[in-house]
Amino acid sequence: MDLIREPSNGMQNSQAEEKPWDRQPGESAKAYRAFALYRDKQADRTFEFVARELRCSGTNIRRWAKQWDWTGRVRAHDILVDRIEHEALSRDRVAMKKRMARQGIDMQTAAADGLSELMRKTGPRGLSASDIAKLAEVGAKLERYARGEDDESYGTFEIRVHIDDPPPDNAEDLAAAKDAVHAALRER
């Protein structure tokens, strides 16, 4: 929170906390404006830039910078900005991993549903047998990646789907394959 002064007595609000990058007691408005320009320039900040922008002498800018400890103040400000950006990035990564894990599970579910439909001979919802196998594979990889399990050998399994309709006497093999797929999905 920025420094808050009561208009009547110039005292600092008891709930406000002065930060190094705020206007300092005794710092003129011009000196603070120069500091704020320097602070906000970030990576390209130079005293020369501030002098050019304000049409002020470099000597005056350097005097203010020394008097008002611009180096220490911008360092404190940069640390805060970096911390805020890092925390936001960390939150975004966690949200992304949750989203990716959910999508991986959804893909695996779609593959299992497609396989079930294929086995019922009603035909999958626009999914070929290879689409189903690819969904299962990519979904499992995506979920493992999102959960930090990058080891390719962990939880891998192979799905083989015969594209043609099975002969009626092979229904038991299909049921066994379906059970194997569902068991592999449960083990993840």
NULOPA-229194 format. One record per residue (C-alpha): residue number from 1; y, x, z; residue in three letters. Coordinates in Angstrom, 2 decimals, always signed. Example, Ala and Ser with C-alpha at 12.3 -4.5 7.8 and 13.67 -1.06 7.14 Angstrom:
2
PT  seq       py       px       pz  type
PT    1    -4.50   +12.30    +7.80   ALA
PT    2    -1.06   +13.67    +7.14   SER
END
This chain:
188
PT  seq       py       px       pz  type
PT    1    +0.00    +0.00    +0.00   MET
PT    2    +3.47    +1.28    -0.77   ASP
PT    3    +6.05    +2.04    +1.89   LEU
PT    4    +7.68    -1.20    +2.98   ILE
PT    5   +11.04    -1.08    +4.68   ARG
PT    6   +12.60    -3.90    +6.63   GLU
PT    7   +16.02    -4.62    +5.13   PRO
PT    8   +17.69    -5.05    +8.50   SER
PT    9   +16.79    -1.79   +10.21   ASN
PT   10   +15.14    +0.46    +7.58   GLY
PT   11   +12.00    +0.82    +9.71   MET
PT   12    +8.56    +1.03    +8.20   GLN
PT   13    +6.45    -2.14    +8.38   ASN
PT   14    +3.79    -1.61   +11.06   SER
PT   15    +1.04    -2.66    +8.63   GLN
PT   16    +2.27    -0.46    +5.77   ALA
PT   17    +1.03    +3.07    +5.37   GLU
PT   18    +3.07    +5.73    +3.63   GLU
PT   19    +1.13    +7.53    +0.91   LYS
PT   20    +2.06   +10.99    -0.39   PRO
PT   21    +2.78    +9.57    -3.86   TRP
PT   22    +5.19    +6.96    -2.47   ASP
PT   23    +8.91    +7.63    -2.24   ARG
PT   24    +9.42    +9.90    +0.73   GLN
PT   25   +12.05    +9.34    +3.44   PRO
PT   26   +15.22   +11.06    +2.29   GLY
PT   27   +14.05   +11.42    -1.33   GLU
PT   28   +16.73   +10.19    -3.74   SER
PT   29   +15.95    +7.52    -6.31   ALA
PT   30   +16.51   +10.09    -9.10   LYS
PT   31   +14.18   +12.63    -7.51   ALA
PT   32   +11.52    +9.97    -6.98   TYR
PT   33   +11.88    +8.71   -10.56   ARG
PT   34   +11.34   +12.29   -11.77   ALA
PT   35    +8.29   +12.66    -9.52   PHE
PT   36    +6.84    +9.34   -10.73   ALA
PT   37    +7.21   +10.50   -14.35   LEU
PT   38    +5.44   +13.74   -13.45   TYR
PT   39    +2.70   +11.93   -11.47   ARG
PT   40    +1.99    +9.35   -14.16   ASP
PT   41    +1.81   +11.87   -17.02   LYS
PT   42    -1.52   +13.04   -15.57   GLN
PT   43    -3.24   +15.75   -17.65   ALA
PT   44    -0.17   +16.66   -19.72   ASP
PT   45    +2.28   +16.80   -16.83   ARG
PT   46    +4.87   +19.56   -16.90   THR
PT   47    +8.27   +20.04   -15.36   PHE
PT   48    +9.64   +20.61   -18.87   GLU
PT   49    +8.41   +17.15   -19.95   PHE
PT   50   +10.17   +15.51   -16.99   VAL
PT   51   +13.39   +17.47   -17.68   ALA
PT   52   +13.35   +16.40   -21.35   ARG
PT   53   +12.62   +12.74   -20.52   GLU
PT   54   +15.38   +12.51   -17.94   LEU
PT   55   +17.79   +14.81   -19.79   ARG
PT   56   +18.00   +16.88   -16.64   CYS
PT   57   +17.95   +20.63   -16.12   SER
PT   58   +14.59   +22.33   -15.60   GLY
PT   59   +16.09   +24.11   -12.62   THR
PT   60   +16.87   +20.80   -10.92   ASN
PT   61   +13.37   +19.45   -11.65   ILE
PT   62   +11.73   +22.59   -10.21   ARG
PT   63   +13.97   +22.36    -7.13   ARG
PT   64   +12.91   +18.73    -6.55   TRP
PT   65    +9.28   +19.61    -7.21   ALA
PT   66    +9.37   +22.31    -4.55   LYS
PT   67   +11.45   +20.33    -2.06   GLN
PT   68    +9.30   +17.20    -2.35   TRP
PT   69    +5.92   +18.95    -2.77   ASP
PT   70    +5.07   +17.38    -6.13   TRP
PT   71    +1.94   +19.49    -6.46   THR
PT   72    +0.42   +18.25    -3.20   GLY
PT   73    +1.52   +14.68    -3.82   ARG
PT   74    +0.04   +14.47    -7.32   VAL
PT   75    -3.16   +16.11    -6.09   ARG
PT   76    -3.52   +13.37    -3.45   ALA
PT   77    -2.76   +10.73    -6.08   HIS
PT   78    -5.24   +12.22    -8.58   ASP
PT   79    -7.96   +12.30    -5.91   ILE
PT   80    -7.39    +8.61    -5.17   LEU
PT   81    -7.40    +7.65    -8.86   VAL
PT   82   -10.57    +9.68    -9.46   ASP
PT   83   -12.28    +8.03    -6.49   ARG
PT   84   -11.31    +4.55    -7.69   ILE
PT   85   -12.52    +5.32   -11.23   GLU
PT   86   -15.78    +6.82    -9.91   HIS
PT   87   -16.47    +3.80    -7.71   GLU
PT   88   -15.80    +1.43   -10.62   ALA
PT   89   -18.09    +3.48   -12.86   LEU
PT   90   -20.83    +3.42   -10.22   SER
PT   91   -20.53    -0.36    -9.85   ARG
PT   92   -20.64    -0.75   -13.63   ASP
PT   93   -23.76    +1.44   -13.86   ARG
PT   94   -25.55    -0.60   -11.19   VAL
PT   95   -24.63    -3.84   -12.98   ALA
PT   96   -25.77    -2.39   -16.31   MET
PT   97   -29.12    -1.31   -14.86   LYS
PT   98   -29.68    -4.76   -13.35   LYS
PT   99   -28.82    -6.36   -16.70   ARG
PT  100   -31.12    -4.00   -18.57   MET
PT  101   -34.00    -4.60   -16.16   ALA
PT  102   -33.54    -8.37   -16.51   ARG
PT  103   -33.47    -8.06   -20.31   GLN
PT  104   -36.61    -5.90   -20.21   GLY
PT  105   -38.40    -8.53   -18.15   ILE
PT  106   -37.16   -11.28   -20.50   ASP
PT  107   -38.44    -9.35   -23.53   MET
PT  108   -41.82    -8.87   -21.91   GLN
PT  109   -41.95   -12.57   -21.04   THR
PT  110   -41.05   -13.48   -24.63   ALA
PT  111   -43.83   -11.19   -25.85   ALA
PT  112   -46.36   -12.77   -23.48   ALA
PT  113   -45.22   -16.27   -24.52   ASP
PT  114   -45.42   -15.33   -28.20   GLY
PT  115   -48.90   -13.96   -27.71   LEU
PT  116   -49.96   -17.14   -25.94   SER
PT  117   -48.57   -19.26   -28.77   GLU
PT  118   -50.26   -17.05   -31.34   LEU
PT  119   -53.53   -17.46   -29.48   MET
PT  120   -53.14   -21.25   -29.46   ARG
PT  121   -52.83   -21.04   -33.24   LYS
PT  122   -49.57   -22.97   -33.15   THR
PT  123   -47.77   -19.90   -34.34   GLY
PT  124   -45.13   -18.00   -32.43   PRO
PT  125   -41.51   -19.12   -32.53   ARG
PT  126   -40.59   -16.98   -35.49   GLY
PT  127   -42.26   -13.91   -34.02   LEU
PT  128   -44.90   -12.01   -35.92   SER
PT  129   -47.68   -10.26   -34.08   ALA
PT  130   -45.90    -6.94   -34.58   SER
PT  131   -42.65    -8.48   -33.26   ASP
PT  132   -44.52    -9.56   -30.13   ILE
PT  133   -46.02    -6.11   -29.63   ALA
PT  134   -42.62    -4.45   -30.17   LYS
PT  135   -40.92    -6.83   -27.71   LEU
PT  136   -43.51    -6.01   -25.06   ALA
PT  137   -43.15    -2.28   -25.67   GLU
PT  138   -39.35    -2.20   -25.75   VAL
PT  139   -39.08    -4.62   -22.84   GLY
PT  140   -41.33    -2.46   -20.66   ALA
PT  141   -39.42    +0.71   -21.61   LYS
PT  142   -36.07    -0.96   -20.96   LEU
PT  143   -37.13    -2.21   -17.56   GLU
PT  144   -38.57    +1.19   -16.56   ARG
PT  145   -35.41    +2.96   -17.73   TYR
PT  146   -33.15    +0.54   -15.86   ALA
PT  147   -35.16    +1.07   -12.69   ARG
PT  148   -34.95    +4.86   -13.02   GLY
PT  149   -38.57    +5.33   -14.06   GLU
PT  150   -38.11    +7.45   -17.17   ASP
PT  151   -41.66    +8.81   -17.18   ASP
PT  152   -43.16    +7.52   -20.42   GLU
PT  153   -46.71    +7.63   -19.06   SER
PT  154   -45.92    +5.33   -16.15   TYR
PT  155   -46.94    +1.76   -16.76   GLY
PT  156   -47.60    +2.11   -20.47   THR
PT  157   -50.20    -0.01   -22.12   PHE
PT  158   -51.25    -0.84   -25.61   GLU
PT  159   -51.24    -4.30   -27.11   ILE
PT  160   -53.33    -4.91   -30.19   ARG
PT  161   -52.92    -8.23   -31.90   VAL
PT  162   -54.96    -9.29   -34.89   HIS
PT  163   -52.59   -10.90   -37.39   ILE
PT  164   -55.11   -13.19   -39.08   ASP
PT  165   -56.47   -16.24   -37.31   ASP
PT  166   -59.53   -15.24   -35.32   PRO
PT  167   -62.88   -16.63   -36.23   PRO
PT  168   -63.92   -19.45   -33.88   PRO
PT  169   -66.67   -17.34   -32.29   ASP
PT  170   -64.11   -14.69   -31.21   ASN
PT  171   -62.11   -16.95   -28.85   ALA
PT  172   -63.60   -15.22   -25.80   GLU
PT  173   -62.28   -11.84   -26.99   ASP
PT  174   -58.83   -13.34   -27.44   LEU
PT  175   -58.90   -14.86   -23.97   ALA
PT  176   -59.91   -11.47   -22.55   ALA
PT  177   -57.07    -9.78   -24.46   ALA
PT  178   -54.61   -12.35   -23.15   LYS
PT  179   -55.80   -11.73   -19.58   ASP
PT  180   -55.46    -7.96   -20.10   ALA
PT  181   -51.87    -8.32   -21.34   VAL
PT  182   -50.90   -10.56   -18.44   HIS
PT  183   -52.59    -8.18   -15.95   ALA
PT  184   -50.70    -5.23   -17.45   ALA
PT  185   -47.43    -7.14   -17.18   LEU
PT  186   -48.12    -7.96   -13.52   ARG
PT  187   -48.82    -4.29   -12.74   GLU
PT  188   -45.37    -3.14   -13.83   ARG
END
